[in-house]
Amino acid sequence: MNSNLKQMEYRQASAARSGLLFMKNIPGIAYGDQVIITDHANNQRHGQVVQTSDDVIMVQVIEGTEDMDLERTWVRFLDQPFEVALSTDVLGRIFNGMGQPKDDRPPIVSMIKQNVNGHAVNPAARAYPKEFIQTGITAIDGLNSLVRGQKLPIFSGSGLPHNRILAQIVRQAKLLDEESNFAIVFAAMGVSYSDALFFRNNFEQDGVLSNVVMFINQADDPTLERLLLPRTALTTAEYLAFEENRHVLVLLSDMTNYAEALREVSTAKGDVPARKGYPGYLYSDLAGIYERAGRIKNRHGSITMIPVVTMPSDDITHPIPDLTGYITEGQIVLSRELYAQNIYPPINISPSLSRLMKDGVGKNDTRDDHLRLANQLYASYAKALEVRNLASIIGADDLPEADQDYLKFAQEFEQQYINQEENQPRSIFESLNIAWALLSLLPASALSRVSETDIAKYYHQQKTDAVKED
């Protein structure tokens, strides 16, 4: 490309609509280049090249194209992609999707700048995810354990408390064998003002903001900035993890808002729509974000990711949760029914799954009986739900005594195991002991997923304790 090109300003804007600016007859422009637009009022707007051809360059303008006088609009191509300045000074700061401060403090000054359009971790360089991460939430730690380097999404619905769960994880997440907590990169896309304020106040009041980098894009902020934000956040996470050797926990909320923004931009560009109007490249676009998490061989740092997906109409087969499920390693599903019963966190155990749990729990990570105990809890709760459905048809009083035990187990499992105080984190060992106390409500002969050694070691003692409490 001509080295003087980025020093030149052009006035060949031929049209502007839906936030897109169309330029003609400008050679040598690359896809993804950053653009500065000076409008007729001498105000600067930012843009990005989103489509190129021999005849037309299409620029997505972050601040929109409203009230733009094309005859008096000057466009300068910077010959570089969007970059973010990086240093450890980002911790404790709040930025927008372009990495500009939103906390009334000076911009980050650093010689280190990185292209926000990073790449997925090379599969050949990946180290397998391992090491149990304790979130302090029993339903996650005990049954759907999070592992360092994993991508474990939360599938939620409108009005469900996923924001409270994310804030709780930020406060509590840690590795069992390390004193230092995770560095947190928190990325919020298309959130309301009240939600943005909730996160900020929550992190400040709990004293964790100094260890958190926040990227906030509110519902009334520009659409293109919403598309940049997760990439800016992940570029920051990669710096903290692989240059500063920190364990980084990335929380993305809400990927549905991100996908809606992607659909809006693709429609304006004229891309061919696929399922429910989303572009056909939705899968590869989401994968380009999710696959930037993980561990790299011979590197101490790591990136663990928890994206939130609010399912439209609570439909888990909707394209966004559906494609997310293909790319990530499991899901935590929230239940509207449990939430209506005032159970917090309302995690629906049956469809929830952590595919990497087996690689982060057990004798050398948590406790020897952990995985067997989790399998037994799943089996017993599934059986209890079958009994509950039967009781709704014929009545609980007509059930045999063995089924009555399962009904009691289901109730206590939801009230004591899933349900817990929001500000009282449980260690994994507390969660395991509660599980054994609940399994002791069932006859030992019904516990086929745990070993006889497990039963001899934990079952009788926990049953004695439970009887004493009654």
C-alpha positions as CSV (number, residue, x, y, z in Angstrom):
1,M,0.0,0.0,0.0
2,N,1.2,3.6,-0.7
3,S,2.8,4.8,2.5
4,N,1.3,8.3,1.9
5,L,-2.3,6.9,1.7
6,K,-3.0,7.1,5.3
7,Q,-1.9,10.7,5.4
8,M,-4.5,11.6,2.8
9,E,-8.1,12.5,3.3
10,Y,-10.8,11.6,0.8
11,R,-14.2,13.1,0.0
12,Q,-15.6,10.4,-2.3
13,A,-18.4,9.5,0.0
14,S,-21.2,8.5,-2.4
15,A,-23.9,7.4,0.1
16,A,-24.6,6.9,3.8
17,R,-27.3,4.7,5.3
18,S,-27.9,2.6,8.4
19,G,-24.5,3.6,9.9
20,L,-22.6,2.6,6.7
21,L,-20.5,5.0,4.6
22,F,-19.8,4.1,1.0
23,M,-16.7,5.3,-0.7
24,K,-15.8,5.0,-4.4
25,N,-12.6,4.6,-6.4
26,I,-10.1,4.3,-3.6
27,P,-7.5,1.6,-4.2
28,G,-5.4,-0.4,-1.7
29,I,-7.8,-0.3,1.3
30,A,-7.7,-3.4,3.5
31,Y,-10.6,-5.0,5.3
32,G,-10.6,-4.1,9.0
33,D,-8.7,-0.9,8.6
34,Q,-9.5,1.9,11.1
35,V,-11.1,5.1,9.7
36,I,-11.4,8.6,11.0
37,I,-14.3,10.7,9.6
38,T,-14.4,14.4,10.0
39,D,-18.0,15.6,9.4
40,H,-19.3,19.1,8.4
41,A,-19.3,20.3,12.0
42,N,-15.6,19.3,12.4
43,N,-16.5,16.5,14.7
44,Q,-14.5,13.3,14.5
45,R,-16.3,9.9,14.1
46,H,-14.6,6.5,14.1
47,G,-15.1,3.7,11.6
48,Q,-13.9,0.4,10.3
49,V,-13.7,-1.0,6.8
50,V,-16.2,-3.9,6.7
51,Q,-16.3,-4.6,3.0
52,T,-14.0,-3.9,0.0
53,S,-14.2,-4.3,-3.7
54,D,-12.6,-2.8,-6.8
55,D,-15.2,-0.1,-7.0
56,V,-16.7,0.5,-3.5
57,I,-15.3,0.6,0.1
58,M,-17.9,0.1,2.8
59,V,-17.2,1.8,6.2
60,Q,-19.2,1.0,9.3
61,V,-19.3,4.3,11.3
62,I,-19.3,3.7,15.1
63,E,-21.1,6.9,15.9
64,G,-23.6,6.5,13.1
65,T,-24.1,8.5,9.9
66,E,-27.0,10.6,11.0
67,D,-26.9,14.3,10.0
68,M,-23.8,13.7,7.9
69,D,-23.3,16.1,4.9
70,L,-21.5,14.0,2.4
71,E,-20.3,17.0,0.5
72,R,-18.4,18.3,3.5
73,T,-17.3,14.9,5.0
74,W,-13.6,14.0,4.9
75,V,-12.5,10.4,5.4
76,R,-9.0,9.3,6.4
77,F,-7.8,5.7,6.3
78,L,-5.3,5.0,9.0
79,D,-3.8,1.8,7.3
80,Q,-4.0,0.0,10.7
81,P,-6.7,-2.0,12.5
82,F,-8.2,-1.0,15.9
83,E,-5.6,-1.4,18.6
84,V,-5.7,-1.2,22.4
85,A,-2.9,0.1,24.7
86,L,-1.9,-2.5,27.2
87,S,-0.3,-2.5,30.6
88,T,-1.1,-3.7,34.1
89,D,-2.5,-0.3,34.7
90,V,-5.7,-1.5,33.1
91,L,-6.7,-3.3,36.3
92,G,-9.2,-1.3,38.2
93,R,-10.2,0.7,35.1
94,I,-13.5,0.9,33.1
95,F,-13.4,1.3,29.3
96,N,-15.8,1.3,26.3
97,G,-15.6,-1.2,23.4
98,M,-12.7,0.7,21.7
99,G,-10.6,0.8,24.9
100,Q,-11.4,4.4,25.7
101,P,-11.8,5.3,29.4
102,K,-15.3,5.5,30.8
103,D,-14.2,6.2,34.4
104,D,-13.2,9.9,34.0
105,R,-9.5,8.9,34.3
106,P,-6.7,9.4,31.8
107,P,-6.2,7.0,28.9
108,I,-3.7,4.2,29.3
109,V,-0.2,5.3,28.2
110,S,1.9,2.4,26.9
111,M,4.3,1.5,24.2
112,I,2.5,-1.9,23.9
113,K,-0.4,-1.8,21.5
114,Q,-2.2,-4.9,20.1
115,N,-4.6,-5.4,17.3
116,V,-8.0,-6.3,18.8
117,N,-8.7,-8.7,16.0
118,G,-6.6,-11.5,17.5
119,H,-6.7,-15.1,16.5
120,A,-7.9,-18.3,18.2
121,V,-5.2,-20.2,20.1
122,N,-3.3,-22.5,17.7
123,P,-4.5,-26.1,18.5
124,A,-0.9,-27.3,18.3
125,A,0.1,-24.8,21.0
126,R,-2.8,-25.6,23.3
127,A,-2.3,-27.2,26.7
128,Y,-5.2,-29.3,27.9
129,P,-7.4,-27.5,30.4
130,K,-6.9,-28.7,34.0
131,E,-7.0,-27.6,37.6
132,F,-10.3,-27.1,39.5
133,I,-11.6,-23.6,39.8
134,Q,-13.7,-23.0,43.0
135,T,-16.5,-20.6,42.3
136,G,-18.0,-21.0,45.8
137,I,-21.3,-22.0,44.2
138,T,-22.2,-25.5,45.1
139,A,-24.3,-26.4,42.1
140,I,-21.3,-25.5,39.8
141,D,-18.4,-26.7,41.9
142,G,-20.0,-30.0,42.9
143,L,-21.8,-31.0,39.7
144,N,-20.5,-28.9,36.8
145,S,-17.0,-28.0,37.9
146,L,-15.1,-25.3,36.1
147,V,-11.6,-26.1,34.9
148,R,-8.8,-23.6,34.2
149,G,-8.7,-22.9,30.5
150,Q,-12.3,-24.0,29.9
151,K,-15.2,-22.2,28.2
152,L,-18.3,-22.8,30.2
153,P,-21.3,-20.6,29.2
154,I,-24.4,-19.8,31.3
155,F,-27.6,-20.2,29.4
156,S,-30.2,-17.8,31.0
157,G,-33.4,-16.1,30.2
158,S,-34.9,-12.7,30.4
159,G,-35.4,-11.7,34.1
160,L,-33.3,-14.5,35.5
161,P,-30.4,-13.6,37.9
162,H,-27.4,-14.2,35.7
163,N,-26.0,-10.8,36.6
164,R,-26.0,-11.7,40.3
165,I,-24.3,-15.0,39.6
166,L,-21.6,-13.4,37.5
167,A,-20.9,-10.8,40.2
168,Q,-20.7,-13.7,42.8
169,I,-18.3,-15.6,40.6
170,V,-16.1,-12.5,40.3
171,R,-16.0,-12.2,44.1
172,Q,-15.3,-15.8,44.8
173,A,-13.4,-17.5,42.0
174,K,-10.0,-19.0,42.9
175,L,-7.6,-21.9,42.4
176,L,-7.3,-24.1,45.5
177,D,-3.5,-24.3,45.4
178,E,-2.8,-20.6,44.8
179,E,-3.3,-17.7,47.1
180,S,-3.8,-15.1,44.4
181,N,-7.2,-14.6,42.9
182,F,-7.9,-14.4,39.2
183,A,-7.5,-11.2,37.3
184,I,-11.0,-10.6,36.0
185,V,-11.8,-9.2,32.5
186,F,-15.5,-8.3,32.6
187,A,-17.1,-7.4,29.2
188,A,-20.7,-6.2,29.1
189,M,-22.4,-5.7,25.8
190,G,-25.7,-3.9,25.2
191,V,-26.6,-3.8,28.9
192,S,-28.9,-1.3,30.5
193,Y,-27.6,1.6,32.6
194,S,-28.9,0.0,35.8
195,D,-27.1,-3.3,35.0
196,A,-23.8,-1.4,34.3
197,L,-24.2,0.5,37.5
198,F,-25.0,-2.7,39.4
199,F,-21.7,-4.3,38.3
200,R,-19.6,-1.3,39.0
201,N,-21.1,-0.7,42.5
202,N,-20.9,-4.4,43.3
203,F,-17.3,-4.7,42.5
204,E,-16.4,-1.4,44.3
205,Q,-18.3,-2.4,47.5
206,D,-16.8,-5.8,47.6
207,G,-13.3,-4.5,47.1
208,V,-12.5,-6.5,44.0
209,L,-12.6,-3.7,41.4
210,S,-8.8,-3.2,41.7
211,N,-8.4,-6.7,40.2
212,V,-11.0,-6.2,37.5
213,V,-10.9,-4.7,34.0
214,M,-14.4,-3.6,32.9
215,F,-15.5,-3.0,29.3
216,I,-19.0,-1.6,29.1
217,N,-21.2,-1.0,26.1
218,Q,-24.7,0.1,27.1
219,A,-27.9,-0.5,25.1
220,D,-27.8,3.0,23.7
221,D,-24.2,2.9,22.7
222,P,-23.0,2.3,19.1
223,T,-23.6,-1.1,17.5
224,L,-20.2,-1.4,16.0
225,E,-18.6,-0.7,19.3
226,R,-20.6,-3.7,20.7
227,L,-18.9,-5.9,18.1
228,L,-15.4,-4.6,18.9
229,L,-15.9,-4.9,22.7
230,P,-15.4,-8.7,23.2
231,R,-12.3,-8.6,21.0
232,T,-10.9,-5.6,22.9
233,A,-11.6,-7.4,26.2
234,L,-9.9,-10.6,25.0
235,T,-6.9,-8.8,23.7
236,T,-6.5,-7.4,27.2
237,A,-7.0,-10.8,28.7
238,E,-4.3,-12.3,26.4
239,Y,-1.8,-9.7,27.5
240,L,-2.5,-10.3,31.2
241,A,-2.4,-14.1,30.8
242,F,0.4,-14.7,28.4
243,E,2.6,-11.6,28.9
244,E,2.1,-11.0,32.6
245,N,1.6,-14.7,33.5
246,R,-1.7,-14.2,35.3
247,H,-4.7,-16.5,35.5
248,V,-7.5,-14.6,33.8
249,L,-11.2,-15.2,34.1
250,V,-13.2,-13.6,31.2
251,L,-16.9,-13.0,31.7
252,L,-18.9,-12.0,28.6
253,S,-22.4,-10.7,29.0
254,D,-24.5,-10.9,26.9
255,M,-23.6,-12.8,23.8
256,T,-27.2,-12.6,22.6
257,N,-26.8,-8.8,22.5
258,Y,-23.6,-9.2,20.5
259,A,-25.3,-11.6,18.0
260,E,-28.2,-9.2,17.6
261,A,-25.7,-6.4,16.8
262,L,-23.9,-8.7,14.3
263,R,-27.3,-9.4,12.6
264,E,-28.0,-5.7,12.4
265,V,-24.7,-4.9,10.7
266,S,-24.9,-7.9,8.4
267,T,-28.4,-6.9,7.3
268,A,-27.2,-3.4,6.5
269,K,-24.3,-4.8,4.5
270,G,-26.6,-6.9,2.5
271,D,-25.2,-10.3,3.6
272,V,-27.4,-13.3,2.9
273,P,-29.3,-14.3,6.0
274,A,-29.4,-17.8,7.5
275,R,-31.3,-19.1,10.6
276,K,-33.7,-16.5,12.0
277,G,-32.0,-13.7,10.0
278,Y,-28.5,-14.2,11.5
279,P,-25.6,-14.3,9.0
280,G,-24.3,-17.6,7.8
281,Y,-21.0,-16.8,9.4
282,L,-22.4,-16.5,12.9
283,Y,-20.8,-19.8,13.9
284,S,-17.3,-18.8,12.8
285,D,-17.7,-15.4,14.3
286,L,-18.6,-16.8,17.7
287,A,-15.8,-19.4,17.4
288,G,-13.4,-16.6,16.7
289,I,-14.3,-15.2,20.1
290,Y,-14.7,-18.3,22.2
291,E,-11.6,-20.0,20.9
292,R,-9.3,-17.3,22.2
293,A,-9.7,-18.8,25.7
294,G,-7.5,-21.6,26.9
295,R,-4.0,-22.6,28.1
296,I,-0.8,-22.5,26.0
297,K,2.1,-25.0,26.4
298,N,5.0,-23.7,28.6
299,R,3.0,-20.6,29.7
300,H,2.0,-20.1,33.3
301,G,-1.0,-17.9,32.5
302,S,-4.4,-19.0,31.2
303,I,-7.7,-17.7,30.1
304,T,-10.9,-19.2,31.4
305,M,-14.2,-18.0,29.9
306,I,-17.8,-17.7,31.1
307,P,-20.0,-16.2,28.5
308,V,-23.7,-15.5,29.2
309,V,-26.3,-16.3,26.6
310,T,-29.9,-15.2,27.3
311,M,-32.1,-17.6,25.3
312,P,-34.9,-15.8,23.4
313,S,-38.2,-17.2,24.7
314,D,-36.1,-19.6,26.8
315,D,-35.4,-21.6,23.7
316,I,-32.2,-23.6,24.1
317,T,-32.4,-24.6,20.4
318,H,-32.2,-20.9,19.3
319,P,-29.2,-20.4,17.0
320,I,-27.1,-18.4,19.6
321,P,-27.2,-21.0,22.5
322,D,-27.2,-23.8,19.9
323,L,-24.0,-22.7,18.2
324,T,-22.5,-21.7,21.5
325,G,-23.0,-25.2,22.8
326,Y,-21.1,-26.7,19.8
327,I,-18.1,-24.5,20.4
328,T,-17.8,-24.5,24.2
329,E,-17.3,-27.3,26.7
330,G,-20.7,-27.6,28.4
331,Q,-23.3,-25.2,29.8
332,I,-24.9,-24.0,33.0
333,V,-28.6,-23.7,32.5
334,L,-30.8,-21.5,34.7
335,S,-34.4,-22.5,35.5
336,R,-37.3,-20.2,35.6
337,E,-39.2,-22.7,37.6
338,L,-36.6,-22.8,40.4
339,Y,-36.4,-19.0,40.3
340,A,-40.1,-18.8,40.9
341,Q,-39.6,-21.0,44.0
342,N,-37.1,-18.4,45.4
343,I,-34.2,-20.8,44.9
344,Y,-30.9,-19.1,44.2
345,P,-28.9,-19.7,42.1
346,P,-31.7,-21.3,40.0
347,I,-29.4,-23.8,38.2
348,N,-31.3,-26.5,36.4
349,I,-29.1,-29.6,37.1
350,S,-30.6,-31.9,34.5
351,P,-29.5,-30.1,31.3
352,S,-26.4,-28.6,32.8
353,L,-23.0,-30.1,32.0
354,S,-19.3,-29.5,32.3
355,R,-17.5,-31.7,29.7
356,L,-14.1,-31.1,31.3
357,M,-15.1,-31.7,34.9
358,K,-13.4,-35.1,35.0
359,D,-10.1,-33.4,34.2
360,G,-10.3,-31.1,37.2
361,V,-11.6,-33.1,40.1
362,G,-10.6,-36.2,42.0
363,K,-7.9,-37.3,44.4
364,N,-5.2,-34.8,43.4
365,D,-7.5,-31.9,42.7
366,T,-10.5,-31.9,45.0
367,R,-11.4,-35.2,46.7
368,D,-11.2,-38.8,45.6
369,D,-15.0,-39.3,45.8
370,H,-16.0,-36.1,43.9
371,L,-16.7,-37.5,40.4
372,R,-18.5,-40.6,41.7
373,L,-20.5,-38.5,44.1
374,A,-21.5,-36.1,41.3
375,N,-22.7,-39.0,39.1
376,Q,-24.7,-40.4,42.0
377,L,-26.3,-37.0,42.7
378,Y,-27.3,-36.7,39.0
379,A,-28.8,-40.3,39.0
380,S,-30.6,-39.9,42.3
381,Y,-32.1,-36.5,41.3
382,A,-33.2,-37.8,37.9
383,K,-35.0,-40.7,39.7
384,A,-36.5,-38.3,42.2
385,L,-37.9,-36.1,39.3
386,E,-39.5,-39.2,37.8
387,V,-41.1,-40.0,41.1
388,R,-42.3,-36.3,41.5
389,N,-43.9,-36.5,38.0
390,L,-45.7,-39.7,39.1
391,A,-46.8,-38.2,42.3
392,S,-48.4,-35.3,40.4
393,I,-50.6,-37.8,38.6
394,I,-51.6,-40.3,41.3
395,G,-50.8,-38.3,44.5
396,A,-47.8,-38.6,46.8
397,D,-49.7,-40.5,49.5
398,D,-50.2,-43.5,47.3
399,L,-46.5,-43.9,46.6
400,P,-44.5,-46.7,48.2
401,E,-42.0,-45.8,51.0
402,A,-39.0,-46.0,48.7
403,D,-40.5,-43.4,46.4
404,Q,-41.4,-41.2,49.4
405,D,-37.7,-41.1,50.2
406,Y,-36.9,-39.9,46.7
407,L,-39.6,-37.1,47.0
408,K,-37.9,-35.9,50.2
409,F,-34.5,-36.1,48.6
410,A,-35.6,-34.0,45.7
411,Q,-37.0,-31.3,48.0
412,E,-34.0,-31.2,50.2
413,F,-31.6,-31.3,47.3
414,E,-33.1,-28.2,45.8
415,Q,-33.4,-26.4,49.1
416,Q,-30.1,-27.3,50.7
417,Y,-27.7,-28.2,47.8
418,I,-28.8,-25.9,44.9
419,N,-30.1,-23.1,47.1
420,Q,-27.5,-21.1,49.0
421,E,-26.9,-17.6,50.4
422,E,-25.5,-15.2,47.8
423,N,-22.9,-13.8,50.1
424,Q,-21.8,-17.1,51.8
425,P,-19.5,-19.0,49.5
426,R,-19.0,-22.7,50.1
427,S,-15.8,-24.5,49.7
428,I,-15.8,-27.6,47.6
429,F,-15.4,-29.7,50.7
430,E,-18.5,-28.2,52.3
431,S,-20.4,-28.9,49.1
432,L,-19.3,-32.5,49.0
433,N,-20.3,-33.0,52.7
434,I,-23.7,-31.6,52.0
435,A,-24.1,-34.0,49.1
436,W,-23.4,-37.0,51.4
437,A,-25.8,-35.7,54.0
438,L,-28.5,-35.6,51.3
439,L,-27.7,-39.0,49.9
440,S,-28.0,-40.4,53.4
441,L,-31.8,-39.8,53.1
442,L,-31.8,-42.7,50.6
443,P,-31.0,-46.3,51.4
444,A,-27.4,-47.3,50.8
445,S,-28.6,-50.0,48.5
446,A,-29.8,-47.3,46.1
447,L,-26.4,-45.7,45.8
448,S,-24.9,-47.6,42.8
449,R,-22.7,-44.9,41.4
450,V,-20.4,-44.6,44.5
451,S,-18.0,-47.2,45.8
452,E,-18.5,-49.3,48.9
453,T,-15.5,-47.5,50.3
454,D,-17.2,-44.2,49.8
455,I,-20.3,-45.4,51.6
456,A,-18.3,-46.8,54.5
457,K,-16.4,-43.6,54.9
458,Y,-19.1,-40.9,54.4
459,Y,-22.6,-42.4,54.3
460,H,-23.1,-43.6,57.9
461,Q,-21.4,-40.6,59.6
462,Q,-23.4,-38.1,57.5
463,K,-26.6,-40.0,58.2
464,T,-26.0,-39.8,62.0
465,D,-25.4,-36.1,61.7
466,A,-28.6,-35.6,59.7
467,V,-30.6,-37.5,62.3
468,K,-29.1,-35.4,65.1
469,E,-30.1,-32.2,63.2
470,D,-33.7,-33.5,62.8
